[in-house]
Amino acid sequence: MNTNEVAQEMIAKTYQELAAASRPKQDSRNWKDPEGYRDLLPWSNAVLLRHLVRVTTSSLPPKEFRRKTQLDDAARSMVRNIEEGFKRPTTKEYLDFLGFSQASLEEVKGDTRELTDDDFLASRPGSSLASIGIDLGAFHEALLRENKGGYGKVEASNLSAKYAYHPLTILYPPLKSITAKDLSYEAFLELINKTDYLLRLLVKSLETKMNRDGKYYLIEREKIRQKYRGK
């Protein structure tokens, strides 16, 4: 075997070992609670936003059925993508679904702005979630209690047995009295912006985790390179 053949063999062996370097195990999806997304503030905010969207769209005139459907679907998509992403087997997939949720949130933001422009949603500068009796922390805690069995189980004498949980208005009483007339663009914008911020924090933390796990793979590749550079 001549020198050129030896060199080619070594190059082929190097590429083979580089390709075989073990990739990091995606262990961030080893959740213990299959509904662990309920612990996430972005999820509870999304649940609340979907409810308020439904309150608003229920007041739209019949001719606005297309707008109603699109807005309801976007609000629902926010919640479902957080839930589905949480159950995905890899961090990469989880991040993809959080991205879908962020996109749906932006769609809701644009739609509520248009509802205001078209006089279907009031604009009251200075209004807020607090001004209509909503506390995001308290709402989140109410959902956590429901998840742990402290709220929501219904008695057969009160509701049909096919229902396992109370609706949100019973779970969080301040929602009972809120109508479409009580809501404002400013209150929606507050909830949307806070949810967007929390989603971005979650995405950043997952990206950090994925980058940290990926360093092992990069180190292994560099060790192989250094090994053959010394020959």
Helices and strands as residue ranges (DSSP letters): H 3-20, G 36-39, H 41-57, G 62-64, H 65-86, H 91-117, G 130-132, H 136-147, H 168-171, G 173-175, G 180-182, H 185-229
